[in-house]
Amino acid sequence: MSSGKAEPKYVLTAQEIAEICNLKTSTAYDFIKRAYECEPQPFPIHKIGGQYRIPKDEFLFWLQHDRSMTFDV
């Protein structure tokens, strides 16, 4: 139900990850796909109906604190 207020956003899409990281959407999607296939994942990634969803708080924490993981995309 909507109360007229903007609902808080809890998950990010590949396009939003691209905007946050200043990447092309296709590059962000490739990054998310590779991170999803990692064991363990660097941050939680949920695949729903072929689309990836990343919890916003966990991704932002990882982005600010974890320097141990890099990807060539």
NORNORWO-V762171 format. One record per backbone hydrogen bond with DSSP energy under -1.0 kcal/mol. CO is the residue of the C=O (numbers start at 1). NH is the residue of the N-H. If there is no record, write none. Layout:
CO;NH + CO;NH
//
This chain:
10;56 + 12;54 + 13;17 + 14;18 + 15;19 + 16;20 + 17;21 + 18;23 + 24;28 + 25;29 + 26;30 + 27;31 + 28;32 + 29;33 + 30;34 + 31;35 + 32;36 + 33;37 + 46;53 + 48;51 + 51;48 + 53;46 + 54;12 + 55;59 + 56;60 + 57;61 + 58;62 + 59;63 + 60;64 + 61;65 + 62;66
//
